[in-house]
Amino acid sequence: MTQFCADPLLSILIPTKDRYDTLMEVIGEIAKHIDDNRLEIVVCDNSAVPDDQRVKQLIKLDIRISYYHSDDDLPIVDNTEKGIAHCRGRYICFIGDDDLVSPHIMEVVDWLEREGGDCLIYPPARYWWTSVVFAKESRFQKPGVFWLPRECAGTVRRHDSAAELKSVLARGGVAYLNLPRLYHGIVSRHAIERIRSRFGRYVPGSSPDMALSMALALTTTSYLSIDYPVTVFGASRNSGGGLTAARKHYGRIEDQRMLPRDILDNWDNRLPRVWSEQVIYPQTIHEITSRAGLKNELSYSTLYGSLITYEPHIIRPLLPILMKYIAEKPSRIVKLISKILLKGAGRARASARIRTGLGMPFERYVFSNIESVMTFLKELPAPALTNLRSENETGKNDSSQRGQVNVIEAHGAVALGGKRRE
């Protein structure tokens, strides 16, 4: 039986609300496939009416599970804030209640701690739960499909926070790209506390994932990435991913109970007052830069091009903002049109890849349940991680031996080219 650990290495944080069906399965599989008492699983439940029977099952399932319930109807940022405060681990990984983690995650965190790393990002795998309903199915978008990144050799790179932040802003802020992150990333407690020291709280913006990424980028100089799927983005019927698949991931700001009650008090007037995936991220960037006293360097022409291309259903509330944007500087229309054309071409290429599988950076598998996914991930070889500092000091450059790394320079950053073990 797993023993209680007073000083966990890793806390896996799972905020949840009214989704016991996926939560119970996810926690059961994580607990079953990771036999390490240095793991803590923190569940922050904000369900309106807790399912007492399932909560009792959850608490009895594994001594490593810490369960907390809030009676108040909380925005997701506040539920996440409470969850981070409850985590005892030296490192934290934040996932959703239909997401998964690799059975090898503890090996990765052990390595990260040996390196003294504050943050690690990676390309998550993806799994469409069998409950998902698609507006239109394709080869890679249908229930039960699992996406495994083709590049999972364990290559490690060091990233510059300022450079990655500049890239995100230049692309309109609609995705966090390679920013440091806690959501589907691994971050040290020290780095998390730096956020609170600067912003007064752990999650200083309306979207937890983007708020944490922005805050980490502004409080962390550099961080590491590894080409290995340490976690899995899950998409079930009622999750954000499931709603996106059904093309229902948008609505009126006033109707979104998961958003902060005062979100409109600091609304970016260059954004339509609509809740959508590609609006809430730029809004969160606006909130973070305002809190930090920084100028918002977001490329709005790129953002508008993305909204028009990927979310045409919000063009009506966007139109008066576009008219004002162009009226302020008529030459902007040329740049805006070019961004729309570029985004349109990009969407066409992405749609073709997903439909045919040609050029996809993922391998496709089909699993009927998450137990099969976790079994597959267990059999996927763990990355051959070595000591980053000792390899740099000795200057070894022999990639012919398994487990060694090839130190190269890529865009001014150290990259370690490891081999995937077969």
URURMO-V880609 format. One record per backbone hydrogen bond with DSSP energy under -0.5 kcal/mol. NH is the residue of the N-H (numbers start at 1). CO is the residue of the C=O. Records with the same first field share a line. If there is no record, write none. Layout:
# URURMO-V880609
NH->CO  CO
This chain:
# URURMO-V880609
9->38
10->38
11->91
12->10  40
13->11  93
14->42
15->95
16->44
23->19
24->20
25->21
26->22
27->23
28->24
29->25
30->26
31->27
32->28
33->29
34->30
35->33
36->34
39->36
40->10
41->64
42->12  40
43->41  66
44->14  42
45->43  68
46->16  44
52->50
55->51
56->52
57->53
58->54
59->55
60->56
61->57
62->58
65->62
66->41
67->65
68->43
70->45
74->72
76->258
77->258
78->75
79->75
80->76
81->77
82->78
83->79
84->80
85->81
86->82
87->83  84
90->8
91->9
92->187
93->11
94->182
95->13  93
99->96
100->232
102->230
105->102
107->104
108->104
109->105
110->106
111->107
112->108
113->109
114->110
115->111
116->112  113
117->112
120->186
121->224
123->226
124->122
125->231
126->147
127->233
128->145
129->127  235
132->129
134->132
135->245
138->141
139->355
140->354
142->140
144->128
145->142
146->365
147->126
148->146  363
149->147
150->361
152->150
154->227
156->416
157->225
158->414
159->223
161->159  221
164->160
165->161
166->162
167->163
168->164
169->165
170->166
171->167
172->169
173->168
174->171
179->176
184->94  182
185->182
186->120
187->92
188->118
189->90
192->188
193->189
194->190
195->191
196->192
197->193
198->194
199->195
200->196
204->202
208->206
211->207
212->208
213->209
214->210
215->211
216->212
217->213
218->214
219->215  216
220->216
223->159
224->119
225->157
226->121
227->155
228->226
230->228
232->100
233->125
234->232
235->127
239->236
243->239
244->240
245->241
246->242
247->244
248->243
249->243
250->248
251->275
253->273
255->252
256->253
257->255
259->256
263->260
265->262
266->262  263
267->264
269->267
271->268
274->272
275->251
276->274
277->249
279->276
280->276
281->277
283->279
284->280
285->281
286->282
287->283
288->284
289->285
290->286
291->287
292->288
293->289  290
294->289
297->295
299->169
300->298
303->299
304->300
305->301
306->302
307->303
308->304
309->305
310->306
311->307
314->311
315->312
318->314
319->315
320->316
321->318
322->318
323->319
324->320
325->321
326->322
327->323
328->324
329->325
332->329
333->330
334->331
335->331
336->332
337->333
338->334
339->335
340->336
341->337
342->338
343->339
344->340
345->341
346->342
347->343
348->344
349->345
350->346
351->347
352->348
353->349
354->350
355->351
356->352
357->353
360->357
363->148
365->146
367->144
373->369
374->370
375->371
376->372
377->373
378->374
379->375
380->376
385->383
388->386
391->387
392->388
393->389
394->390
395->391
396->391
399->397
401->398
404->401
406->417
407->396  405
408->406  415
410->408  413
413->410
415->408
416->156
417->406  415
418->416
